[in-house]
């Protein structure tokens, strides 16, 4: 006899969970704007999870890769304390302009947000070591075709991971949005998902929320007999 408690949620239950979080009107407007720009963004369930994560770890400083129209950044700011600051990076200046409007609509003072229009890997190396409680890799970062992930996309993710190890304080968290596809880990993130699972310096969990979110807490002093392999790229690990 089948134990119903072990069955996955039904599509109706899943839809209810995804629609459960109420979205601030400013964020809802940013979501509509994202469709105008064909810019990827997180769903409401993932946004709510980011808000809860920021609140749970008491994030005072967060860095986001992939600003979009400010949907995920808006959720993050709602979860952070009133003095919490967000550094958000996106190469598209038009999207950055819309995101600033989103944050203003949320009533967030401009002093709490540093929006940078530039390539993330040009910006992250200039940020201070160990200065952040949370780093978020947003929806569509890095972008790559589902049928074949090129080496540059994998390399980009692991350069971002290297920056996360440098930027996060011990006990800080990394969140990777859009981590799942219909048949498992999203091809654009699969290598990173497995790497974070196997690296003892990260305590990771793959959450089936929205389109999937990987959350990993950084513990750099965790003992490891294979520290050199943990630094390797996934193809070598």
Secondary structure as the mmCIF struct_conf table of DSSP 4:
data_model
#
loop_
_struct_conf.conf_type_id
_struct_conf.id
_struct_conf.beg_label_comp_id
_struct_conf.beg_label_asym_id
_struct_conf.beg_label_seq_id
_struct_conf.end_label_comp_id
_struct_conf.end_label_asym_id
_struct_conf.end_label_seq_id
HELX_RH_3T_P HELX_RH_3T_P1 UNK A 4 UNK A 6
BEND BEND1 UNK A 7 UNK A 7
HELX_LH_PP_P HELX_LH_PP_P1 UNK A 8 UNK A 10
HELX_RH_AL_P HELX_RH_AL_P1 UNK A 11 UNK A 20
BEND BEND2 UNK A 21 UNK A 21
HELX_RH_AL_P HELX_RH_AL_P2 UNK A 25 UNK A 37
TURN_TY1_P TURN_TY1_P1 UNK A 38 UNK A 38
HELX_RH_AL_P HELX_RH_AL_P3 UNK A 44 UNK A 56
TURN_TY1_P TURN_TY1_P2 UNK A 57 UNK A 58
BEND BEND3 UNK A 60 UNK A 60
STRN STRN1 UNK A 61 UNK A 65
TURN_TY1_P TURN_TY1_P3 UNK A 68 UNK A 69
BEND BEND4 UNK A 70 UNK A 70
HELX_RH_AL_P HELX_RH_AL_P4 UNK A 71 UNK A 79
BEND BEND5 UNK A 80 UNK A 80
TURN_TY1_P TURN_TY1_P4 UNK A 82 UNK A 83
STRN STRN2 UNK A 85 UNK A 90
BEND BEND6 UNK A 91 UNK A 91
HELX_RH_AL_P HELX_RH_AL_P5 UNK A 93 UNK A 105
TURN_TY1_P TURN_TY1_P5 UNK A 106 UNK A 107
HELX_RH_3T_P HELX_RH_3T_P2 UNK A 110 UNK A 112
STRN STRN3 UNK A 113 UNK A 117
BEND BEND7 UNK A 118 UNK A 118
HELX_RH_AL_P HELX_RH_AL_P6 UNK A 120 UNK A 123
HELX_RH_3T_P HELX_RH_3T_P3 UNK A 124 UNK A 126
BEND BEND8 UNK A 127 UNK A 127
HELX_LH_PP_P HELX_LH_PP_P2 UNK A 128 UNK A 128
TURN_TY1_P TURN_TY1_P6 UNK A 129 UNK A 130
STRN STRN4 UNK A 132 UNK A 137
TURN_TY1_P TURN_TY1_P7 UNK A 139 UNK A 140
BEND BEND9 UNK A 141 UNK A 142
TURN_TY1_P TURN_TY1_P8 UNK A 146 UNK A 147
HELX_RH_AL_P HELX_RH_AL_P7 UNK A 151 UNK A 167
STRN STRN5 UNK A 168 UNK A 177
BEND BEND10 UNK A 178 UNK A 178
STRN STRN6 UNK A 180 UNK A 181
TURN_TY1_P TURN_TY1_P9 UNK A 182 UNK A 183
STRN STRN7 UNK A 184 UNK A 185
TURN_TY1_P TURN_TY1_P10 UNK A 187 UNK A 189
HELX_RH_AL_P HELX_RH_AL_P8 UNK A 190 UNK A 198
TURN_TY1_P TURN_TY1_P11 UNK A 200 UNK A 201
STRN STRN8 UNK A 202 UNK A 207
BEND BEND11 UNK A 209 UNK A 209
TURN_TY1_P TURN_TY1_P12 UNK A 210 UNK A 211
STRN STRN9 UNK A 213 UNK A 218
TURN_TY1_P TURN_TY1_P13 UNK A 220 UNK A 221
BEND BEND12 UNK A 225 UNK A 225
HELX_RH_AL_P HELX_RH_AL_P9 UNK A 227 UNK A 230
TURN_TY1_P TURN_TY1_P14 UNK A 231 UNK A 231
BEND BEND13 UNK A 232 UNK A 232
TURN_TY1_P TURN_TY1_P15 UNK A 234 UNK A 236
#
